[in-house]
Amino acid sequence: MNVSFSSMSAIEILDSRGRPTLRVRATLSDGRSVRSGVPSGASTGSREALELRDHDQNRYSGWACSRRLPTSTGRLPRP
């Protein structure tokens, strides 16, 4: 089964701890639409995913992640 993305969009939301994170909606080439909130984990182990934050002290004390929203091509901007 080979399915690709036909479109992708994302918005900045707040997680259960009040920290900004992303919610992504993707439309697949077969017409299905999927969405997911990206959890912001509290773990700090060496094998944990890297959080990419904006570091803009004027938005959520630097915790914002709006610069990480996917572009219209579906590619994530480089940090």
Distance bins in CASP14 RR format, pairs under 12 A and 6 or more apart:
PFRMAT RR
TARGET T0000
AUTHOR 0000-0000-0000
RMODE 2
METHOD distances of the structure
MODEL  1
1 28 0 0 0 0 0 1 0 0 0 0 0
1 29 0 0 0 0 0 1 0 0 0 0 0
1 30 0 0 0 0 1 0 0 0 0 0 0
1 32 0 0 0 0 0 1 0 0 0 0 0
2 28 0 0 0 0 0 1 0 0 0 0 0
2 29 0 0 0 0 1 0 0 0 0 0 0
2 30 0 0 0 0 1 0 0 0 0 0 0
3 26 0 0 0 0 0 1 0 0 0 0 0
3 27 0 0 0 0 0 1 0 0 0 0 0
3 28 1 0 1 0 0 0 0 0 0 0 0
3 29 1 0 1 0 0 0 0 0 0 0 0
3 30 1 0 1 0 0 0 0 0 0 0 0
3 31 0 0 0 0 1 0 0 0 0 0 0
3 32 1 0 0 1 0 0 0 0 0 0 0
3 34 0 0 0 0 0 1 0 0 0 0 0
4 26 0 0 0 0 0 1 0 0 0 0 0
4 27 0 0 0 0 0 1 0 0 0 0 0
4 28 1 0 0 1 0 0 0 0 0 0 0
4 29 1 0 1 0 0 0 0 0 0 0 0
4 30 0 0 0 0 1 0 0 0 0 0 0
4 31 0 0 0 0 0 1 0 0 0 0 0
4 32 0 0 0 0 0 1 0 0 0 0 0
4 74 0 0 0 0 0 1 0 0 0 0 0
5 24 0 0 0 0 0 1 0 0 0 0 0
5 25 0 0 0 0 0 1 0 0 0 0 0
5 26 1 0 1 0 0 0 0 0 0 0 0
5 27 1 0 0 1 0 0 0 0 0 0 0
5 28 1 0 0 1 0 0 0 0 0 0 0
5 29 1 0 0 1 0 0 0 0 0 0 0
5 30 0 0 0 0 0 1 0 0 0 0 0
5 31 0 0 0 0 0 1 0 0 0 0 0
5 32 0 0 0 0 0 1 0 0 0 0 0
5 33 0 0 0 0 0 1 0 0 0 0 0
5 34 0 0 0 0 1 0 0 0 0 0 0
5 70 0 0 0 0 1 0 0 0 0 0 0
5 72 0 0 0 0 0 1 0 0 0 0 0
5 73 0 0 0 0 0 1 0 0 0 0 0
5 74 1 0 0 1 0 0 0 0 0 0 0
5 75 0 0 0 0 0 1 0 0 0 0 0
6 25 0 0 0 0 0 1 0 0 0 0 0
6 26 0 0 0 0 1 0 0 0 0 0 0
6 27 1 0 1 0 0 0 0 0 0 0 0
6 28 1 0 0 1 0 0 0 0 0 0 0
6 29 1 0 1 0 0 0 0 0 0 0 0
6 30 0 0 0 0 1 0 0 0 0 0 0
6 31 1 0 0 1 0 0 0 0 0 0 0
6 32 0 0 0 0 1 0 0 0 0 0 0
6 33 0 0 0 0 1 0 0 0 0 0 0
6 34 0 0 0 0 0 1 0 0 0 0 0
6 73 0 0 0 0 0 1 0 0 0 0 0
6 74 0 0 0 0 0 1 0 0 0 0 0
7 24 0 0 0 0 0 1 0 0 0 0 0
7 25 0 0 0 0 1 0 0 0 0 0 0
7 26 1 0 0 1 0 0 0 0 0 0 0
7 27 1 0 1 0 0 0 0 0 0 0 0
7 28 0 0 0 0 1 0 0 0 0 0 0
7 29 0 0 0 0 1 0 0 0 0 0 0
7 31 0 0 0 0 1 0 0 0 0 0 0
7 32 0 0 0 0 0 1 0 0 0 0 0
7 33 0 0 0 0 1 0 0 0 0 0 0
7 34 0 0 0 0 0 1 0 0 0 0 0
7 70 0 0 0 0 0 1 0 0 0 0 0
7 71 0 0 0 0 0 1 0 0 0 0 0
7 72 0 0 0 0 1 0 0 0 0 0 0
7 73 0 0 0 0 1 0 0 0 0 0 0
7 74 0 0 0 0 1 0 0 0 0 0 0
8 22 0 0 0 0 0 1 0 0 0 0 0
8 23 0 0 0 0 0 1 0 0 0 0 0
8 24 1 0 0 1 0 0 0 0 0 0 0
8 25 1 0 0 1 0 0 0 0 0 0 0
8 26 1 0 1 0 0 0 0 0 0 0 0
8 27 1 0 0 1 0 0 0 0 0 0 0
8 28 0 0 0 0 1 0 0 0 0 0 0
8 29 0 0 0 0 0 1 0 0 0 0 0
8 33 0 0 0 0 0 1 0 0 0 0 0
8 34 0 0 0 0 1 0 0 0 0 0 0
8 35 0 0 0 0 0 1 0 0 0 0 0
8 36 0 0 0 0 0 1 0 0 0 0 0
8 69 0 0 0 0 1 0 0 0 0 0 0
8 70 1 0 1 0 0 0 0 0 0 0 0
8 71 0 0 0 0 1 0 0 0 0 0 0
8 72 0 0 0 0 1 0 0 0 0 0 0
8 73 0 0 0 0 1 0 0 0 0 0 0
8 74 1 0 1 0 0 0 0 0 0 0 0
8 75 0 0 0 0 1 0 0 0 0 0 0
8 76 0 0 0 0 1 0 0 0 0 0 0
9 22 0 0 0 0 0 1 0 0 0 0 0
9 23 0 0 0 0 1 0 0 0 0 0 0
9 24 1 0 0 1 0 0 0 0 0 0 0
9 25 1 0 1 0 0 0 0 0 0 0 0
9 26 0 0 0 0 1 0 0 0 0 0 0
9 27 0 0 0 0 1 0 0 0 0 0 0
9 33 0 0 0 0 0 1 0 0 0 0 0
9 34 0 0 0 0 0 1 0 0 0 0 0
9 35 0 0 0 0 1 0 0 0 0 0 0
9 69 0 0 0 0 1 0 0 0 0 0 0
9 70 1 0 0 1 0 0 0 0 0 0 0
9 71 0 0 0 0 0 1 0 0 0 0 0
9 72 0 0 0 0 1 0 0 0 0 0 0
9 73 0 0 0 0 0 1 0 0 0 0 0
9 74 0 0 0 0 1 0 0 0 0 0 0
10 20 0 0 0 0 0 1 0 0 0 0 0
10 21 0 0 0 0 0 1 0 0 0 0 0
10 22 1 0 1 0 0 0 0 0 0 0 0
10 23 1 0 0 1 0 0 0 0 0 0 0
10 24 1 0 1 0 0 0 0 0 0 0 0
10 25 1 0 0 1 0 0 0 0 0 0 0
10 26 0 0 0 0 1 0 0 0 0 0 0
10 35 0 0 0 0 1 0 0 0 0 0 0
10 36 0 0 0 0 1 0 0 0 0 0 0
10 37 0 0 0 0 1 0 0 0 0 0 0
10 38 0 0 0 0 1 0 0 0 0 0 0
10 65 0 0 0 0 1 0 0 0 0 0 0
10 66 0 0 0 0 1 0 0 0 0 0 0
10 67 0 0 0 0 0 1 0 0 0 0 0
10 68 0 0 0 0 1 0 0 0 0 0 0
10 69 1 0 1 0 0 0 0 0 0 0 0
10 70 1 0 1 0 0 0 0 0 0 0 0
10 71 0 0 0 0 1 0 0 0 0 0 0
10 72 0 0 0 0 0 1 0 0 0 0 0
10 74 0 0 0 0 1 0 0 0 0 0 0
10 75 0 0 0 0 0 1 0 0 0 0 0
10 76 0 0 0 0 1 0 0 0 0 0 0
10 77 0 0 0 0 0 1 0 0 0 0 0
11 20 0 0 0 0 0 1 0 0 0 0 0
11 21 0 0 0 0 0 1 0 0 0 0 0
11 22 1 0 0 1 0 0 0 0 0 0 0
11 23 1 0 1 0 0 0 0 0 0 0 0
11 24 0 0 0 0 1 0 0 0 0 0 0
11 25 0 0 0 0 1 0 0 0 0 0 0
11 35 0 0 0 0 0 1 0 0 0 0 0
11 37 0 0 0 0 1 0 0 0 0 0 0
11 38 0 0 0 0 0 1 0 0 0 0 0
11 65 0 0 0 0 0 1 0 0 0 0 0
11 66 0 0 0 0 1 0 0 0 0 0 0
11 68 0 0 0 0 0 1 0 0 0 0 0
11 69 1 0 0 1 0 0 0 0 0 0 0
11 70 0 0 0 0 0 1 0 0 0 0 0
12 18 0 0 0 0 0 1 0 0 0 0 0
12 19 0 0 0 0 0 1 0 0 0 0 0
12 20 1 0 1 0 0 0 0 0 0 0 0
12 21 1 0 0 1 0 0 0 0 0 0 0
12 22 1 0 0 1 0 0 0 0 0 0 0
12 23 0 0 0 0 1 0 0 0 0 0 0
12 24 0 0 0 0 0 1 0 0 0 0 0
12 37 0 0 0 0 0 1 0 0 0 0 0
12 38 0 0 0 0 0 1 0 0 0 0 0
12 40 0 0 0 0 0 1 0 0 0 0 0
12 53 0 0 0 0 0 1 0 0 0 0 0
12 54 0 0 0 0 1 0 0 0 0 0 0
12 59 0 0 0 0 1 0 0 0 0 0 0
12 60 0 0 0 0 1 0 0 0 0 0 0
12 63 0 0 0 0 0 1 0 0 0 0 0
12 64 1 0 0 1 0 0 0 0 0 0 0
12 65 1 0 0 1 0 0 0 0 0 0 0
12 66 1 0 1 0 0 0 0 0 0 0 0
12 67 0 0 0 0 1 0 0 0 0 0 0
12 68 0 0 0 0 1 0 0 0 0 0 0
12 69 1 0 0 1 0 0 0 0 0 0 0
12 70 0 0 0 0 0 1 0 0 0 0 0
13 19 0 0 0 0 1 0 0 0 0 0 0
13 20 1 0 0 1 0 0 0 0 0 0 0
13 21 1 0 0 1 0 0 0 0 0 0 0
13 22 1 0 0 1 0 0 0 0 0 0 0
13 23 1 0 1 0 0 0 0 0 0 0 0
13 24 0 0 0 0 0 1 0 0 0 0 0
13 25 0 0 0 0 0 1 0 0 0 0 0
13 35 0 0 0 0 0 1 0 0 0 0 0
13 36 0 0 0 0 0 1 0 0 0 0 0
13 37 1 0 0 1 0 0 0 0 0 0 0
13 38 0 0 0 0 1 0 0 0 0 0 0
13 39 0 0 0 0 0 1 0 0 0 0 0
13 40 0 0 0 0 0 1 0 0 0 0 0
13 60 0 0 0 0 0 1 0 0 0 0 0
13 64 0 0 0 0 0 1 0 0 0 0 0
13 65 0 0 0 0 1 0 0 0 0 0 0
13 66 0 0 0 0 0 1 0 0 0 0 0
13 69 0 0 0 0 0 1 0 0 0 0 0
14 20 1 0 0 1 0 0 0 0 0 0 0
14 21 1 0 0 1 0 0 0 0 0 0 0
14 22 0 0 0 0 0 1 0 0 0 0 0
14 23 0 0 0 0 0 1 0 0 0 0 0
14 37 0 0 0 0 0 1 0 0 0 0 0
14 40 0 0 0 0 1 0 0 0 0 0 0
14 60 0 0 0 0 1 0 0 0 0 0 0
14 63 0 0 0 0 1 0 0 0 0 0 0
14 64 0 0 0 0 0 1 0 0 0 0 0
14 65 0 0 0 0 0 1 0 0 0 0 0
15 21 1 0 1 0 0 0 0 0 0 0 0
15 22 0 0 0 0 1 0 0 0 0 0 0
15 23 0 0 0 0 1 0 0 0 0 0 0
15 37 0 0 0 0 1 0 0 0 0 0 0
15 38 0 0 0 0 1 0 0 0 0 0 0
15 39 1 0 0 1 0 0 0 0 0 0 0
15 40 1 0 1 0 0 0 0 0 0 0 0
15 41 0 0 0 0 1 0 0 0 0 0 0
15 42 0 0 0 0 0 1 0 0 0 0 0
15 51 0 0 0 0 0 1 0 0 0 0 0
15 60 0 0 0 0 0 1 0 0 0 0 0
15 63 0 0 0 0 0 1 0 0 0 0 0
15 65 0 0 0 0 0 1 0 0 0 0 0
16 37 0 0 0 0 0 1 0 0 0 0 0
16 39 0 0 0 0 1 0 0 0 0 0 0
16 40 0 0 0 0 1 0 0 0 0 0 0
16 41 0 0 0 0 0 1 0 0 0 0 0
16 42 0 0 0 0 0 1 0 0 0 0 0
17 39 0 0 0 0 0 1 0 0 0 0 0
17 40 1 0 0 1 0 0 0 0 0 0 0
17 41 0 0 0 0 1 0 0 0 0 0 0
17 42 0 0 0 0 1 0 0 0 0 0 0
17 60 0 0 0 0 0 1 0 0 0 0 0
17 63 0 0 0 0 0 1 0 0 0 0 0
18 40 0 0 0 0 1 0 0 0 0 0 0
18 60 0 0 0 0 1 0 0 0 0 0 0
18 61 0 0 0 0 0 1 0 0 0 0 0
18 63 0 0 0 0 1 0 0 0 0 0 0
18 64 0 0 0 0 0 1 0 0 0 0 0
19 38 0 0 0 0 0 1 0 0 0 0 0
19 39 0 0 0 0 0 1 0 0 0 0 0
19 40 1 0 1 0 0 0 0 0 0 0 0
19 41 0 0 0 0 1 0 0 0 0 0 0
19 42 0 0 0 0 1 0 0 0 0 0 0
19 51 0 0 0 0 1 0 0 0 0 0 0
19 53 0 0 0 0 1 0 0 0 0 0 0
19 59 0 0 0 0 0 1 0 0 0 0 0
19 60 1 0 0 1 0 0 0 0 0 0 0
19 61 0 0 0 0 1 0 0 0 0 0 0
19 62 0 0 0 0 0 1 0 0 0 0 0
19 63 1 0 1 0 0 0 0 0 0 0 0
19 64 0 0 0 0 1 0 0 0 0 0 0
19 65 0 0 0 0 1 0 0 0 0 0 0
20 37 0 0 0 0 0 1 0 0 0 0 0
20 38 0 0 0 0 0 1 0 0 0 0 0
20 40 1 0 0 1 0 0 0 0 0 0 0
20 51 0 0 0 0 0 1 0 0 0 0 0
20 52 0 0 0 0 0 1 0 0 0 0 0
20 53 0 0 0 0 1 0 0 0 0 0 0
20 54 0 0 0 0 1 0 0 0 0 0 0
20 56 0 0 0 0 0 1 0 0 0 0 0
20 59 1 0 0 1 0 0 0 0 0 0 0
20 60 1 0 1 0 0 0 0 0 0 0 0
20 61 0 0 0 0 0 1 0 0 0 0 0
20 62 0 0 0 0 1 0 0 0 0 0 0
20 63 1 0 1 0 0 0 0 0 0 0 0
20 64 1 0 1 0 0 0 0 0 0 0 0
20 65 1 0 1 0 0 0 0 0 0 0 0
20 66 1 0 0 1 0 0 0 0 0 0 0
20 67 0 0 0 0 0 1 0 0 0 0 0
20 68 0 0 0 0 1 0 0 0 0 0 0
20 69 0 0 0 0 0 1 0 0 0 0 0
21 36 0 0 0 0 0 1 0 0 0 0 0
21 37 1 0 0 1 0 0 0 0 0 0 0
21 38 1 0 1 0 0 0 0 0 0 0 0
21 39 1 0 0 1 0 0 0 0 0 0 0
21 40 1 0 1 0 0 0 0 0 0 0 0
21 41 0 0 0 0 1 0 0 0 0 0 0
21 49 0 0 0 0 0 1 0 0 0 0 0
21 51 0 0 0 0 1 0 0 0 0 0 0
21 52 0 0 0 0 0 1 0 0 0 0 0
21 53 0 0 0 0 0 1 0 0 0 0 0
21 60 0 0 0 0 0 1 0 0 0 0 0
21 63 0 0 0 0 1 0 0 0 0 0 0
21 64 0 0 0 0 1 0 0 0 0 0 0
21 65 1 0 0 1 0 0 0 0 0 0 0
21 66 0 0 0 0 0 1 0 0 0 0 0
21 68 0 0 0 0 1 0 0 0 0 0 0
21 69 0 0 0 0 0 1 0 0 0 0 0
22 35 0 0 0 0 0 1 0 0 0 0 0
22 36 0 0 0 0 1 0 0 0 0 0 0
22 37 1 0 0 1 0 0 0 0 0 0 0
22 38 1 0 1 0 0 0 0 0 0 0 0
22 39 0 0 0 0 1 0 0 0 0 0 0
22 40 0 0 0 0 1 0 0 0 0 0 0
22 51 0 0 0 0 0 1 0 0 0 0 0
22 52 0 0 0 0 1 0 0 0 0 0 0
22 53 0 0 0 0 0 1 0 0 0 0 0
22 54 0 0 0 0 0 1 0 0 0 0 0
22 64 0 0 0 0 0 1 0 0 0 0 0
22 65 1 0 0 1 0 0 0 0 0 0 0
22 66 0 0 0 0 1 0 0 0 0 0 0
22 67 0 0 0 0 0 1 0 0 0 0 0
22 68 1 0 0 1 0 0 0 0 0 0 0
22 69 1 0 0 1 0 0 0 0 0 0 0
22 70 0 0 0 0 1 0 0 0 0 0 0
22 76 0 0 0 0 0 1 0 0 0 0 0
23 34 0 0 0 0 0 1 0 0 0 0 0
23 35 1 0 0 1 0 0 0 0 0 0 0
23 36 1 0 0 1 0 0 0 0 0 0 0
23 37 1 0 1 0 0 0 0 0 0 0 0
23 38 1 0 0 1 0 0 0 0 0 0 0
23 39 0 0 0 0 0 1 0 0 0 0 0
23 40 0 0 0 0 0 1 0 0 0 0 0
23 65 0 0 0 0 0 1 0 0 0 0 0
23 69 0 0 0 0 0 1 0 0 0 0 0
23 70 0 0 0 0 0 1 0 0 0 0 0
24 33 0 0 0 0 0 1 0 0 0 0 0
24 34 0 0 0 0 1 0 0 0 0 0 0
24 35 1 0 0 1 0 0 0 0 0 0 0
24 36 1 0 1 0 0 0 0 0 0 0 0
24 37 1 0 0 1 0 0 0 0 0 0 0
24 38 1 0 0 1 0 0 0 0 0 0 0
24 65 0 0 0 0 0 1 0 0 0 0 0
24 68 0 0 0 0 0 1 0 0 0 0 0
24 69 0 0 0 0 1 0 0 0 0 0 0
24 70 1 0 0 1 0 0 0 0 0 0 0
24 74 0 0 0 0 1 0 0 0 0 0 0
24 76 0 0 0 0 0 1 0 0 0 0 0
25 32 0 0 0 0 0 1 0 0 0 0 0
25 33 1 0 0 1 0 0 0 0 0 0 0
25 34 1 0 0 1 0 0 0 0 0 0 0
25 35 1 0 1 0 0 0 0 0 0 0 0
25 36 0 0 0 0 1 0 0 0 0 0 0
25 37 0 0 0 0 1 0 0 0 0 0 0
25 38 0 0 0 0 0 1 0 0 0 0 0
25 69 0 0 0 0 0 1 0 0 0 0 0
25 70 0 0 0 0 0 1 0 0 0 0 0
25 74 0 0 0 0 0 1 0 0 0 0 0
26 32 0 0 0 0 1 0 0 0 0 0 0
26 33 1 0 0 1 0 0 0 0 0 0 0
26 34 1 0 1 0 0 0 0 0 0 0 0
26 35 1 0 0 1 0 0 0 0 0 0 0
26 36 0 0 0 0 1 0 0 0 0 0 0
26 37 0 0 0 0 0 1 0 0 0 0 0
26 70 0 0 0 0 1 0 0 0 0 0 0
26 74 0 0 0 0 1 0 0 0 0 0 0
27 33 1 0 1 0 0 0 0 0 0 0 0
27 34 0 0 0 0 1 0 0 0 0 0 0
27 35 0 0 0 0 1 0 0 0 0 0 0
27 74 0 0 0 0 0 1 0 0 0 0 0
28 34 1 0 0 1 0 0 0 0 0 0 0
28 35 0 0 0 0 0 1 0 0 0 0 0
37 65 0 0 0 0 0 1 0 0 0 0 0
38 49 0 0 0 0 1 0 0 0 0 0 0
38 51 0 0 0 0 1 0 0 0 0 0 0
38 52 0 0 0 0 0 1 0 0 0 0 0
38 65 0 0 0 0 1 0 0 0 0 0 0
38 68 0 0 0 0 1 0 0 0 0 0 0
38 69 0 0 0 0 0 1 0 0 0 0 0
38 70 0 0 0 0 0 1 0 0 0 0 0
38 76 0 0 0 0 0 1 0 0 0 0 0
39 48 0 0 0 0 0 1 0 0 0 0 0
39 49 0 0 0 0 1 0 0 0 0 0 0
39 51 0 0 0 0 0 1 0 0 0 0 0
40 48 0 0 0 0 0 1 0 0 0 0 0
40 49 0 0 0 0 1 0 0 0 0 0 0
40 50 0 0 0 0 0 1 0 0 0 0 0
40 51 1 0 0 1 0 0 0 0 0 0 0
40 52 0 0 0 0 0 1 0 0 0 0 0
40 53 0 0 0 0 1 0 0 0 0 0 0
40 60 0 0 0 0 0 1 0 0 0 0 0
40 63 0 0 0 0 1 0 0 0 0 0 0
40 64 0 0 0 0 0 1 0 0 0 0 0
40 65 0 0 0 0 1 0 0 0 0 0 0
40 68 0 0 0 0 0 1 0 0 0 0 0
41 48 1 0 0 1 0 0 0 0 0 0 0
41 49 0 0 0 0 1 0 0 0 0 0 0
41 50 0 0 0 0 0 1 0 0 0 0 0
41 51 1 0 0 1 0 0 0 0 0 0 0
42 48 0 0 0 0 1 0 0 0 0 0 0
42 51 0 0 0 0 0 1 0 0 0 0 0
43 49 0 0 0 0 1 0 0 0 0 0 0
43 50 0 0 0 0 0 1 0 0 0 0 0
43 51 0 0 0 0 0 1 0 0 0 0 0
44 50 0 0 0 0 0 1 0 0 0 0 0
44 51 0 0 0 0 0 1 0 0 0 0 0
50 65 0 0 0 0 0 1 0 0 0 0 0
50 68 0 0 0 0 0 1 0 0 0 0 0
50 79 0 0 0 0 1 0 0 0 0 0 0
51 62 0 0 0 0 0 1 0 0 0 0 0
51 63 0 0 0 0 1 0 0 0 0 0 0
51 64 0 0 0 0 0 1 0 0 0 0 0
51 65 1 0 0 1 0 0 0 0 0 0 0
51 68 0 0 0 0 1 0 0 0 0 0 0
51 79 0 0 0 0 0 1 0 0 0 0 0
52 62 0 0 0 0 0 1 0 0 0 0 0
52 63 0 0 0 0 0 1 0 0 0 0 0
52 64 0 0 0 0 0 1 0 0 0 0 0
52 65 1 0 0 1 0 0 0 0 0 0 0
52 66 0 0 0 0 0 1 0 0 0 0 0
52 67 0 0 0 0 1 0 0 0 0 0 0
52 68 1 0 1 0 0 0 0 0 0 0 0
52 69 0 0 0 0 0 1 0 0 0 0 0
52 76 0 0 0 0 1 0 0 0 0 0 0
52 77 0 0 0 0 1 0 0 0 0 0 0
52 78 0 0 0 0 1 0 0 0 0 0 0
52 79 1 0 1 0 0 0 0 0 0 0 0
53 59 0 0 0 0 1 0 0 0 0 0 0
53 60 0 0 0 0 1 0 0 0 0 0 0
53 61 0 0 0 0 1 0 0 0 0 0 0
53 62 1 0 0 1 0 0 0 0 0 0 0
53 63 1 0 1 0 0 0 0 0 0 0 0
53 64 1 0 0 1 0 0 0 0 0 0 0
53 65 1 0 1 0 0 0 0 0 0 0 0
53 66 0 0 0 0 1 0 0 0 0 0 0
53 67 0 0 0 0 1 0 0 0 0 0 0
53 68 0 0 0 0 1 0 0 0 0 0 0
53 79 0 0 0 0 1 0 0 0 0 0 0
54 60 0 0 0 0 1 0 0 0 0 0 0
54 61 0 0 0 0 0 1 0 0 0 0 0
54 62 1 0 0 1 0 0 0 0 0 0 0
54 63 1 0 0 1 0 0 0 0 0 0 0
54 64 1 0 1 0 0 0 0 0 0 0 0
54 65 1 0 0 1 0 0 0 0 0 0 0
54 66 1 0 0 1 0 0 0 0 0 0 0
54 67 1 0 1 0 0 0 0 0 0 0 0
54 68 1 0 0 1 0 0 0 0 0 0 0
54 69 0 0 0 0 0 1 0 0 0 0 0
54 77 0 0 0 0 0 1 0 0 0 0 0
54 79 0 0 0 0 0 1 0 0 0 0 0
55 61 0 0 0 0 1 0 0 0 0 0 0
55 62 1 0 1 0 0 0 0 0 0 0 0
55 63 0 0 0 0 1 0 0 0 0 0 0
55 64 0 0 0 0 1 0 0 0 0 0 0
55 65 0 0 0 0 0 1 0 0 0 0 0
55 66 0 0 0 0 0 1 0 0 0 0 0
55 67 0 0 0 0 1 0 0 0 0 0 0
55 68 0 0 0 0 0 1 0 0 0 0 0
55 79 0 0 0 0 0 1 0 0 0 0 0
56 62 1 0 1 0 0 0 0 0 0 0 0
56 63 0 0 0 0 1 0 0 0 0 0 0
56 64 1 0 1 0 0 0 0 0 0 0 0
56 65 0 0 0 0 0 1 0 0 0 0 0
56 66 0 0 0 0 1 0 0 0 0 0 0
56 67 0 0 0 0 1 0 0 0 0 0 0
57 63 0 0 0 0 1 0 0 0 0 0 0
57 64 0 0 0 0 1 0 0 0 0 0 0
58 64 0 0 0 0 1 0 0 0 0 0 0
58 66 0 0 0 0 0 1 0 0 0 0 0
59 65 0 0 0 0 1 0 0 0 0 0 0
59 66 1 0 0 1 0 0 0 0 0 0 0
59 67 0 0 0 0 1 0 0 0 0 0 0
60 66 0 0 0 0 1 0 0 0 0 0 0
65 76 0 0 0 0 0 1 0 0 0 0 0
65 77 0 0 0 0 0 1 0 0 0 0 0
65 79 0 0 0 0 0 1 0 0 0 0 0
66 77 0 0 0 0 0 1 0 0 0 0 0
67 76 0 0 0 0 0 1 0 0 0 0 0
67 77 1 0 0 1 0 0 0 0 0 0 0
67 78 0 0 0 0 0 1 0 0 0 0 0
67 79 0 0 0 0 1 0 0 0 0 0 0
68 75 0 0 0 0 0 1 0 0 0 0 0
68 76 1 0 0 1 0 0 0 0 0 0 0
68 77 1 0 0 1 0 0 0 0 0 0 0
68 78 0 0 0 0 0 1 0 0 0 0 0
68 79 0 0 0 0 1 0 0 0 0 0 0
69 75 0 0 0 0 0 1 0 0 0 0 0
69 76 0 0 0 0 1 0 0 0 0 0 0
69 77 0 0 0 0 1 0 0 0 0 0 0
70 76 1 0 1 0 0 0 0 0 0 0 0
70 77 0 0 0 0 1 0 0 0 0 0 0
71 77 1 0 0 1 0 0 0 0 0 0 0
71 78 0 0 0 0 0 1 0 0 0 0 0
END
